[in-house]
Amino acid sequence: MVRATFDDPNLVSCAGLVPVMRLAEQAGLHDAVADRVSLPTDKGANPAGKVATIVAGMLAGADSIDDLDVARHGGMRSLFTSVYAPSTLGSFLRTFTHGHVRQLQAAARDTLVGLAARTPLLAGADTLCFVDIDSMLRRVYGKQKQGIGFGHAKVGGYNVWLRGYNPLVATLSTPLTAPVVATTRLRSGNTGSSKGAASMIAETITTARACGATGEIVVRADSAFYAKAVISTCRRHQVRFSVTTRIDTKIRAACDSIGDDQWINIRYPQAVWDDDEQRWISDAQIAETTYTAFAGTRHAVTARLIVRRIRRDDPTQAPGQEELLPNYRYHAVFTDSPFTLVQAEAQHRQHAVIEQINADLIAGPLTHLPSGRFNANAAWLTCAGIAHNLTRAAGHLAAGAWTTARTTTIRTRIVTVAARLAHRARTIHLHLPEHWPWQPAFENLFTAIRTAPD
């Protein structure tokens, strides 16, 4: 016979919050929010404690306001002070205006800078750092939510229009490290991908330099961000750009002008799924030429046009004519990258890593955008970015393969591990499960936080 009774005040289900929230304190999250965020009325009191509770709930897997109650079970009150109820946190989020969201975003940037100084979150940024920007459509079903609209998305290879929000996310990464969230911005679902991108890139570049990116900075984006404002912002801030272009008449003419002897054969380390051809692609050819974008305007820019071409299977072509009259599909990248053709092309393809960030956020706090208030959801998005960065920093301190593990994996194996609290004098001792498979990772993280200077 098995019985269940909820009666132990000394158990917690997410002991990993202890080192991770200690890391947040060391990185300056509490001080940054206290200094930056100033909300009116009693609902906005103690913003540092309330933001910390929201972030802690997200770290433990919360994807709605009610789920934040995970921070109040068992012995959590012995481990943390200023833990708030979901109803209080909901009222707190609904107090936010656009200006207050901007204050919270500034605190999030300060925290990222603190994390980069405390952990090898952006190792190698003194040589090369990548800024990636992308948008994603988050579908919602409540018709009364503020700011929702019908946006374009591709589901299963089909173009569809979905009601929701259109968050814009910018990340920082290096060739040695996984991406972290540098800047977030919530927009209505029918907003164009590039709207506000230029100012967001400028903020991200400033954040990158504050995090120690003293070397080359390359801004990468897809064709939705091939715009004058984006390229001009990169030039003005003296960073490199690598942006996919739309294959219009001028770009196609530039691609067709490349001689056959200029193409270099490449093979992808892993096959790539081609949505247009509906098949896996392993081989391609690359070449480059010089191209002037936005010719005839004051924003005209002359730089490299790196072209990748893939053989297109044409069922209407006469048998035996494939070699005489080959048919190609082009992918073009407009860039002023200082690297070689092969390096620059490979680096741009790695822009797809931002899709992993989007997937991690969607699998965590952005499963829902829980409030009916637009600015409350914008604050929620900012807290989701903070939680992601803390999880990534915890992975670096756990060492080994954890530095690039998915945040969901880190949360499941390190953060949400159960423990029993034993009170001895003025010390709380955490008794964790025997034979926990990922004990070394937890111990690495716990030791790194405990031995760090205040």
C-alpha positions as CSV (number, residue, x, y, z in Angstrom):
1,M,0.0,0.0,0.0
2,V,1.2,3.5,-0.8
3,R,-0.1,6.7,0.8
4,A,0.5,10.3,0.0
5,T,0.4,13.2,2.6
6,F,1.4,16.8,2.0
7,D,2.7,17.5,5.4
8,D,6.5,18.0,5.3
9,P,7.6,21.6,5.9
10,N,11.2,20.8,5.2
11,L,11.0,19.6,1.6
12,V,11.6,21.6,-1.6
13,S,11.2,20.4,-5.2
14,C,13.7,22.8,-6.8
15,A,16.8,23.0,-4.6
16,G,18.8,24.2,-7.6
17,L,17.2,27.6,-7.2
18,V,19.5,28.1,-4.2
19,P,22.7,28.4,-6.2
20,V,21.1,30.0,-9.3
21,M,19.3,32.8,-7.3
22,R,22.5,33.3,-5.4
23,L,24.2,33.7,-8.8
24,A,21.5,36.3,-9.7
25,E,22.3,38.2,-6.5
26,Q,26.0,38.1,-7.3
27,A,25.4,39.4,-10.8
28,G,23.5,42.3,-9.4
29,L,19.9,41.5,-10.4
30,H,18.4,42.8,-7.1
31,D,20.4,46.0,-7.0
32,A,19.8,46.7,-10.7
33,V,16.0,46.3,-10.4
34,A,15.9,48.3,-7.2
35,D,17.9,51.1,-8.8
36,R,16.3,51.1,-12.2
37,V,12.6,50.2,-11.7
38,S,10.3,52.6,-9.9
39,L,6.6,51.7,-10.0
40,P,3.7,53.7,-8.5
41,T,1.3,52.6,-5.6
42,D,1.7,49.8,-3.2
43,K,1.5,47.3,-6.0
44,G,4.9,48.5,-7.2
45,A,6.6,48.2,-3.8
46,N,9.8,46.2,-3.6
47,P,10.2,45.5,-7.3
48,A,13.5,43.7,-6.8
49,G,11.8,41.0,-4.6
50,K,8.9,40.6,-7.0
51,V,11.0,40.4,-10.1
52,A,13.3,37.9,-8.3
53,T,10.2,35.8,-7.5
54,I,9.0,35.8,-11.1
55,V,12.4,34.9,-12.4
56,A,12.8,32.1,-9.8
57,G,9.4,30.7,-10.8
58,M,10.5,30.7,-14.5
59,L,13.7,29.0,-13.6
60,A,11.6,26.3,-11.9
61,G,9.4,25.9,-15.0
62,A,6.6,28.3,-14.5
63,D,4.9,29.5,-17.7
64,S,1.9,31.3,-16.2
65,I,1.3,33.6,-13.3
66,D,-0.4,30.9,-11.3
67,D,2.6,28.6,-11.8
68,L,4.8,31.2,-9.9
69,D,3.3,29.7,-6.7
70,V,6.0,27.0,-7.1
71,A,8.3,29.4,-5.1
72,R,6.1,29.1,-2.0
73,H,6.0,25.4,-1.2
74,G,7.5,23.4,1.6
75,G,10.7,24.9,3.0
76,M,11.1,27.6,0.4
77,R,10.4,30.4,2.9
78,S,13.4,29.1,4.9
79,L,15.6,29.4,1.8
80,F,14.4,32.7,0.4
81,T,13.0,36.0,1.7
82,S,10.5,38.2,0.0
83,V,8.6,35.4,-1.8
84,Y,5.3,36.7,-3.1
85,A,2.0,35.1,-4.0
86,P,0.9,34.9,-7.7
87,S,-2.0,37.3,-7.1
88,T,0.5,39.9,-5.8
89,L,2.8,39.3,-8.8
90,G,-0.1,39.6,-11.2
91,S,-1.1,43.0,-9.8
92,F,2.6,44.0,-9.9
93,L,2.9,43.1,-13.6
94,R,-0.3,44.9,-14.5
95,T,1.2,48.1,-13.0
96,F,3.8,48.3,-15.7
97,T,3.7,50.9,-18.4
98,H,5.9,51.2,-21.5
99,G,8.4,53.3,-19.5
100,H,8.5,50.9,-16.7
101,V,9.2,48.0,-19.1
102,R,12.1,50.0,-20.5
103,Q,13.4,50.4,-16.9
104,L,13.2,46.6,-16.4
105,Q,15.0,46.0,-19.7
106,A,17.8,48.3,-18.5
107,A,18.0,46.2,-15.3
108,A,18.1,43.0,-17.4
109,R,21.0,44.4,-19.4
110,D,22.9,45.3,-16.2
111,T,22.3,41.8,-15.0
112,L,23.7,40.3,-18.2
113,V,26.8,42.5,-17.8
114,G,27.2,41.2,-14.3
115,L,26.8,37.6,-15.4
116,A,29.4,38.0,-18.1
117,A,31.8,39.4,-15.6
118,R,31.0,36.6,-13.1
119,T,31.0,33.6,-15.5
120,P,32.6,32.7,-18.9
121,L,29.2,33.5,-20.5
122,L,30.8,35.2,-23.5
123,A,34.3,33.7,-23.6
124,G,36.2,34.9,-26.7
125,A,34.1,38.1,-27.1
126,D,37.4,40.0,-27.0
127,T,38.1,38.5,-30.4
128,L,34.8,37.9,-32.1
129,C,31.2,38.4,-31.0
130,F,27.9,37.7,-32.9
131,V,24.7,39.7,-32.6
132,D,21.7,37.8,-33.9
133,I,18.3,39.3,-34.2
134,D,15.0,37.6,-35.1
135,S,11.3,37.7,-34.5
136,M,8.9,35.0,-33.6
137,L,5.1,34.8,-33.6
138,R,3.6,33.6,-30.3
139,R,0.0,32.6,-30.8
140,V,-2.6,33.5,-28.2
141,Y,-6.3,32.6,-28.1
142,G,-7.8,35.3,-25.8
143,K,-9.4,37.9,-28.1
144,Q,-9.4,40.5,-25.4
145,K,-5.6,40.7,-25.0
146,Q,-4.2,44.1,-25.7
147,G,-2.0,44.5,-28.8
148,I,-2.7,41.2,-30.5
149,G,-2.9,41.0,-34.3
150,F,-2.8,38.5,-37.1
151,G,0.8,37.8,-38.1
152,H,2.3,35.6,-40.8
153,A,3.9,32.3,-39.8
154,K,5.0,29.1,-41.6
155,V,3.7,25.9,-40.0
156,G,4.6,22.6,-41.6
157,G,5.8,24.3,-44.7
158,Y,2.5,26.2,-45.2
159,N,2.0,30.0,-44.8
160,V,-0.7,30.7,-42.2
161,W,-1.9,33.8,-40.3
162,L,-2.2,33.4,-36.6
163,R,-3.5,35.7,-33.9
164,G,-0.8,36.7,-31.3
165,Y,2.2,38.7,-30.4
166,N,5.4,39.2,-32.4
167,P,8.4,39.4,-29.9
168,L,11.7,40.6,-31.2
169,V,14.8,39.0,-29.6
170,A,18.5,39.9,-30.0
171,T,21.2,37.6,-28.7
172,L,24.9,37.6,-28.1
173,S,27.2,34.6,-28.7
174,T,30.8,33.8,-29.6
175,P,32.4,30.9,-31.5
176,L,33.0,29.3,-28.1
177,T,29.7,29.9,-26.3
178,A,26.0,29.4,-26.7
179,P,23.8,32.5,-27.2
180,V,22.3,34.6,-24.4
181,V,19.4,37.0,-24.6
182,A,20.7,40.6,-24.8
183,T,17.5,42.6,-25.7
184,T,13.8,41.8,-26.0
185,R,10.9,43.8,-27.3
186,L,7.2,42.8,-27.5
187,R,5.2,43.9,-30.5
188,S,1.7,43.3,-31.8
189,G,1.2,40.2,-34.0
190,N,0.8,42.1,-37.3
191,T,4.0,44.1,-36.9
192,G,6.6,43.7,-39.6
193,S,9.7,41.8,-38.6
194,S,12.1,44.7,-39.1
195,K,10.1,47.4,-37.2
196,G,12.3,48.7,-34.4
197,A,15.1,46.4,-35.3
198,A,17.6,49.2,-36.0
199,S,17.3,50.8,-32.5
200,M,17.3,47.4,-30.9
201,I,20.5,46.5,-32.7
202,A,22.1,49.7,-31.4
203,E,21.1,48.8,-27.8
204,T,22.5,45.3,-28.3
205,I,25.8,46.5,-29.6
206,T,26.2,48.8,-26.5
207,T,25.4,45.8,-24.3
208,A,27.9,43.6,-26.1
209,R,30.7,46.1,-25.6
210,A,29.7,46.4,-21.9
211,C,30.0,42.6,-21.6
212,G,33.6,42.7,-22.9
213,A,33.1,42.4,-26.7
214,T,36.2,44.5,-27.6
215,G,37.0,42.5,-30.7
216,E,35.1,42.2,-34.0
217,I,31.3,42.3,-33.7
218,V,29.2,40.8,-36.6
219,V,25.4,41.5,-36.8
220,R,23.5,38.6,-38.4
221,A,19.9,38.6,-39.6
222,D,17.6,37.0,-42.2
223,S,16.1,38.7,-45.2
224,A,13.3,40.4,-43.2
225,F,16.0,42.7,-41.8
226,Y,17.6,43.6,-45.1
227,A,16.8,47.3,-44.8
228,K,18.5,50.6,-45.0
229,A,18.1,51.4,-41.3
230,V,19.6,48.1,-40.2
231,I,22.7,48.4,-42.4
232,S,23.2,52.1,-41.6
233,T,23.0,51.3,-37.8
234,C,25.7,48.7,-38.2
235,R,27.9,51.2,-40.1
236,R,27.3,54.0,-37.7
237,H,28.3,51.8,-34.7
238,Q,31.3,50.5,-36.6
239,V,30.4,46.8,-36.5
240,R,30.1,44.3,-39.3
241,F,26.9,43.1,-40.8
242,S,25.8,39.8,-42.5
243,V,22.2,39.9,-43.7
244,T,20.4,37.6,-46.0
245,T,18.9,39.4,-49.1
246,R,15.7,38.9,-51.0
247,I,16.3,37.5,-54.4
248,D,14.9,40.3,-56.5
249,T,15.8,41.2,-60.1
250,K,19.0,43.1,-59.2
251,I,20.3,40.4,-56.8
252,R,19.5,37.7,-59.3
253,A,21.4,39.5,-62.1
254,A,24.4,39.9,-59.7
255,C,24.2,36.1,-59.0
256,D,24.0,35.2,-62.6
257,S,27.0,37.4,-63.5
258,I,29.3,35.2,-61.4
259,G,31.5,33.0,-63.7
260,D,31.4,29.2,-63.5
261,D,35.0,29.1,-62.5
262,Q,34.4,31.1,-59.4
263,W,32.1,28.6,-57.7
264,I,33.5,26.5,-54.8
265,N,31.9,23.2,-53.8
266,I,31.0,22.8,-50.2
267,R,29.4,20.0,-48.2
268,Y,27.3,20.6,-45.1
269,P,28.6,18.7,-42.0
270,Q,24.9,17.8,-41.4
271,A,22.2,17.7,-44.0
272,V,19.9,20.7,-44.0
273,W,16.1,20.5,-44.7
274,D,15.1,22.6,-47.7
275,D,11.5,23.9,-47.3
276,D,11.2,24.9,-51.0
277,E,12.5,21.6,-52.4
278,Q,11.0,19.5,-49.5
279,R,14.2,17.4,-49.3
280,W,17.5,17.2,-47.4
281,I,20.4,19.2,-48.9
282,S,24.0,18.2,-48.3
283,D,25.9,19.8,-51.2
284,A,26.1,23.3,-52.5
285,Q,28.4,25.8,-54.2
286,I,29.4,29.2,-53.0
287,A,30.9,32.3,-54.6
288,E,31.0,36.1,-54.1
289,T,30.9,39.3,-56.0
290,T,30.7,43.0,-55.2
291,Y,27.3,44.6,-54.9
292,T,25.9,48.1,-54.1
293,A,22.7,47.9,-52.0
294,F,20.2,50.7,-52.0
295,A,21.8,52.3,-55.1
296,G,20.6,55.8,-55.9
297,T,19.9,56.7,-52.3
298,R,21.9,58.3,-49.6
299,H,22.0,54.9,-47.9
300,A,23.9,53.3,-50.7
301,V,26.4,50.7,-49.4
302,T,28.9,48.7,-51.5
303,A,30.1,45.4,-49.9
304,R,30.4,41.7,-50.6
305,L,27.5,39.6,-51.9
306,I,28.1,36.0,-50.9
307,V,26.0,33.6,-52.9
308,R,25.2,30.0,-52.3
309,R,23.5,28.1,-55.1
310,I,21.8,24.7,-54.9
311,R,20.9,22.6,-57.9
312,R,17.1,22.6,-58.5
313,D,15.5,19.5,-59.8
314,D,13.2,20.6,-62.7
315,P,10.7,17.9,-63.6
316,T,9.8,19.7,-66.9
317,Q,13.4,19.5,-68.2
318,A,14.0,17.1,-71.0
319,P,16.0,14.0,-69.9
320,G,19.7,14.3,-70.4
321,Q,19.6,18.1,-70.4
322,E,20.4,18.6,-66.7
323,E,24.1,19.1,-67.3
324,L,23.7,21.3,-70.4
325,L,21.1,23.5,-68.9
326,P,21.4,23.3,-65.1
327,N,18.9,25.2,-63.0
328,Y,20.0,26.7,-59.7
329,R,18.3,28.4,-56.7
330,Y,20.3,31.2,-55.1
331,H,20.7,32.3,-51.4
332,A,22.5,35.6,-51.1
333,V,24.1,37.3,-48.1
334,F,25.1,41.0,-48.1
335,T,28.1,41.4,-45.8
336,D,31.2,43.4,-45.1
337,S,32.7,40.5,-43.1
338,P,36.5,40.5,-43.0
339,F,36.7,36.7,-43.1
340,T,37.3,34.5,-46.1
341,L,34.5,33.3,-48.3
342,V,34.1,29.9,-46.7
343,Q,34.4,31.3,-43.2
344,A,31.9,34.1,-43.8
345,E,29.4,31.8,-45.5
346,A,29.6,29.3,-42.7
347,Q,29.3,32.0,-40.0
348,H,26.2,33.3,-41.5
349,R,24.5,29.9,-41.7
350,Q,25.1,29.7,-37.9
351,H,22.7,32.6,-37.5
352,A,20.1,29.7,-37.3
353,V,21.3,29.2,-33.7
354,I,18.8,31.9,-32.7
355,E,16.0,29.5,-33.5
356,Q,17.3,27.4,-30.6
357,I,16.9,30.4,-28.3
358,N,13.3,30.9,-29.6
359,A,12.6,27.2,-29.0
360,D,14.0,27.3,-25.5
361,L,11.9,30.3,-24.6
362,I,8.8,28.7,-26.1
363,A,9.5,25.5,-24.2
364,G,9.7,27.6,-21.0
365,P,8.2,30.9,-19.9
366,L,6.9,31.9,-23.4
367,T,4.6,28.9,-23.6
368,H,2.1,31.5,-22.7
369,L,2.0,35.3,-22.5
370,P,-0.2,35.2,-19.5
371,S,-1.7,38.6,-19.0
372,G,-4.4,40.6,-20.8
373,R,-2.3,43.7,-20.5
374,F,0.3,44.4,-23.2
375,N,2.9,45.9,-21.0
376,A,2.5,43.1,-18.4
377,N,3.4,40.7,-21.1
378,A,6.3,42.8,-22.2
379,A,7.6,42.7,-18.6
380,W,7.1,38.9,-18.6
381,L,9.1,38.6,-21.8
382,T,12.0,40.6,-20.2
383,C,11.9,38.4,-17.1
384,A,12.0,35.3,-19.4
385,G,15.2,36.7,-20.9
386,I,16.7,37.1,-17.5
387,A,15.8,33.6,-16.5
388,H,17.3,32.2,-19.7
389,N,20.6,34.0,-19.1
390,L,20.8,32.8,-15.5
391,T,20.2,29.2,-16.6
392,R,22.9,29.6,-19.3
393,A,25.3,31.0,-16.7
394,A,24.5,28.2,-14.3
395,G,25.4,25.8,-17.1
396,H,28.8,27.4,-17.5
397,L,29.5,27.0,-13.8
398,A,28.3,23.4,-13.9
399,A,31.0,22.9,-16.6
400,G,31.5,20.3,-19.2
401,A,28.6,19.7,-21.7
402,W,26.3,21.9,-19.6
403,T,27.8,25.0,-21.1
404,T,25.8,24.4,-24.3
405,A,23.0,22.2,-23.0
406,R,19.4,23.3,-23.6
407,T,18.0,25.4,-20.8
408,T,15.2,22.8,-20.4
409,T,17.8,20.1,-19.7
410,I,19.6,22.3,-17.2
411,R,16.3,23.1,-15.5
412,T,15.2,19.5,-15.3
413,R,18.5,18.0,-14.1
414,I,20.0,20.8,-12.0
415,V,17.4,23.2,-10.9
416,T,14.3,21.1,-10.2
417,V,16.0,18.5,-7.9
418,A,14.2,17.7,-4.7
419,A,15.9,18.2,-1.3
420,R,15.1,18.0,2.4
421,L,16.1,20.8,4.6
422,A,17.9,20.2,7.9
423,H,18.4,23.1,10.3
424,R,21.6,23.0,12.2
425,A,22.4,26.0,14.4
426,R,22.5,28.8,11.9
427,T,23.1,26.6,8.9
428,I,20.6,25.0,6.5
429,H,21.8,21.7,5.1
430,L,20.3,20.4,1.8
431,H,19.9,16.6,1.7
432,L,19.5,15.7,-2.0
433,P,18.6,12.4,-3.6
434,E,21.2,9.6,-3.3
435,H,22.6,8.4,-6.7
436,W,21.3,11.5,-8.5
437,P,22.7,11.0,-12.0
438,W,23.8,14.6,-12.4
439,Q,25.3,15.1,-9.0
440,P,28.7,16.4,-10.3
441,A,27.0,19.2,-12.2
442,F,25.0,20.4,-9.2
443,E,28.1,20.2,-7.0
444,N,30.2,22.2,-9.5
445,L,27.5,24.9,-9.6
446,F,26.9,24.9,-5.8
447,T,30.6,25.1,-5.0
448,A,31.3,27.9,-7.5
449,I,28.5,30.0,-6.0
450,R,29.4,29.3,-2.4
451,T,33.1,30.1,-2.7
452,A,32.6,33.2,-4.8
453,P,33.5,36.5,-3.0
454,D,30.5,38.7,-2.1
